[in-house]
Amino acid sequence: MNKATLLVELLTEELPPKALPRLGKVFADTIVAGLRERGLADANGQVRGFAAPRRLAVTVDAVLDQAASREVCEKIMPVQVALDADGQPTPALLKKLAARGIDAGMVARFERHMDGKAEALFYTRAEDGARLDEVLADIVNAAVKALPIPKLMRWGSSDVAFVRPVHKLVMLHGPRVVPGSVLGLEAGRLTMGHRFMSRGEIELATAEAYEPTLLAEGKVVPSFDERRAEIEKQLLAEASRLGAGLGDYADLLDEVAALVEHPTVYVGEFEAEYLAVPQECLILTMRANQKYFPLFDEEGTLLNRFLIVSNMRVADPSHIVTGNQRVVRPRLADARFFYEQDRKNSLDSRLPRLANVVYHNRLGSQLERVARLERLAGTIAGRLNADQPGAARAARLAKADLVTEMVGEFPELQGVMGRYYAQHDGEPQVVADAIAAHYLPRFAGDRLPQGNVACAVALADKLEALVGFFGIGQLPTGDKD
């Protein structure tokens, strides 16, 4: 029984970025569990999981090529069925022994134990340990089936299905290839590096050499956590050099770490004239569409610079920066166009269009809902000794931004854009603020609306929804509800 590091790698097309960390964890955990279940890996052995845009992999230290043999105690049958009155084997017992390949002469060695209320015969035998070469492919296939993949695809002329096309399978035990087939691929020792920065196929000498070889020859950082840490380090360094802040960047950092194999951060900029557009629009455009990291001054105001996480490291990055700046410019121009067009019509003038926006097929349109909110918010404001006309006005306009161009493009900005447009229309500030705050809190632990007018509208929004959905029998079904 020899011990060595085991490597399993699936080389694929680009995997879904938001799902990548979870895919990597389930892949590694399921393989390790399969090895330990068969006695091939120690419970305390070191495990390294890898998840990169085009690969899922795991290395496990001290994996045996064959598990130790073990004693297995099998129940044969109840004594009263197995032995006759003279203690001799019955035909039923002899038939069972023949079926299991057990010599009848072994009956004298069987043990008797109580099994529930009856005594039974038990046979203890030695069982050879699992052989890595015989079980690894089954373990990897089980890991593939366990991946949380809602939709599969097929490619080529085969019936193989996976989340993305799979090109290579590596299974190494130390320096040795472990034979086996997964997703129609035979195991080998060849992998691929970076799509543009490496020189084609890479031969892995040993399982232990996987990570350093990929980094040196393939220009790939296979560890998700290490890529994320490296990106964050570079982002913070560039932001500090520019005297800027990154704002709330954690979610985007996770997504970008799943998009690049060899991260390098560059600085881009756009024309300052676009800063006339509400910064929430520009931030969302850069983060959601382009995966850029906006930069902010000490007051939290957006700057006309951003950070690009590139998948390439080149001596002269000017063409990368210029290309990204050229791509983002039309996005910002669209945001400015939507903003300018929306301001040509007041929120009040948009209300009739809410009649065409269905809230729920049994609860009417958004216009009908607005009428309910208007009455309810005014009543609640009265109970809070707040500005009743202000609360009613805010509730009346709260949903009007749903029919604006900007919210149509970016639904996440509903409420936010309502505040900007209300300010432009000359509405009182308390009304504008209540429009923005009436969606709060959006989730457990979220910030709360400030001020009694905003609280009245927010309460009206949530109470109306609760009463309406309970009234039609649509009861909560999950924690989020």
C-alpha positions, 0 to 999 in steps of 0.5 A: 500500500503506497501513499501519495498525493492525489490530483483530480482536474476537470478542464472545461470551457468557462464555468458560470462565474457566480456559481464557481466557488460553490461548484469548486467546494462541492467537487472537492468535498464529494471526492474527499468524502468518497476517498475517506468512505473507502478508507483511501484517505485519512480524515486529517489529510490536507486537502486543496480545492481549486476553482478557476474559470476553466477548471475544477480540481482538488489535491489530497495528500497521503492517499493510499493506492489500496485501502487496508483490508477489514473484517466484515460481520454479515448476518446469515439468517435466524438460527431457527431457520438455519439449523435443524433440531440436531444443530445441522445446517438446513437446506435453506442455510446451505442454499444461502451459503452456496449463493454467497460462495461460503464453504459449508464447513465454515458453519461451525465458525459462525457466531450467534448473537441476538438480532432483535428478539431472535438469535441469528447466525453471523459470519465474520470475513476479511474483505480486501480494501478498495483499490484506487484504480478501481474506484476513483472514476466512480468517485469523480463521477459521483462528484460531477453528479453532486454539483449544483447545476440547474441546467446541463448542456450537450456538445459534439455528437455524444450524449455527455452532459455537463454545465459546460463542455469538458476537454480534459481529465487529469487523475494522478496519484503521485507521478502515476496516471490513475486509469478511468473515464469521466464524462466520456474522457480518459484520464491523463496527465495533460492540462492547459494553461491560460488561454492566451499567455501559455504555450498550449498543453502542459504535462504534469509530472506529479500531482504535487507539481500541479499548482506550481506548474500551472502558475509557472508554465500555464500562467494560471492561479488555480486557487479561487481564494488566492486569486481573490486575495491577489485581486483585492491586494492590487485593487487596494494598492491602486486605489491608495495610490490614487487617493481614492476609495473602492466603496462596497466591492465584496460581491463584485470581487467574488464575481471577478475572481471567477472570471480571470485566471491571471489577474492584473489591475489597470486604471481607466477613466471616463469624461467628467461630464458623465458625473452629472448623471446620478452616481448610482446609475453610473456605479451600477452600469460599471459594476453590473455591465462591465465588472469595473470597480468605481472609485470614490473620494473621501466623501463617497462621491464618485470619481471619473476613474475606475479599476479594471481587472484584466485577465492579461499581464502585458508590458504595455497595457495601453490598448487594454485600458483604451479598449475598456474605456471605449466600451464603457463610454456608450454605457455611460452615454445610455445612462445619461440619455435615459436620465435626460429623457426621464426628466422631460416628464414629471412623476405625476404625469406618469401615473396613468401608465401604471394602469398598464403595469400588473401588480398581481393578477388578483390584486390589480394594477400598480395604479390601483395599488398606489390608490391603496397606498396613498390612503393607508400612508396618510392614515399611518402618518396621522397616527405618527403625528407626521405630515399626512399630506406629505406621506400621501403625496409620497405614496402617490408618487412612490411607484411612478419611477417604475415606468421610467427608462432608467428603472426599465433598464436598471430595476435595482434603481427603483425608489432611488431614481424616484427621489432624483426625479421628485427633486427635479419636479420640485417636490418637497425633500421629505417627499423625495426622501420617502420615495427612496426609503419606502422599499426599506428594509429590503432584507433582514438587517438592512437599514431602516427608513428615517423620519416619520413620513418615510416610515409611514410610506414604508409601513403602508407598502409592506402592510398593503402587500401582507394584507393583499397576499394573505387575502388571496391565499398566497402565504409565505413559503420561505425565510425570505418571504 
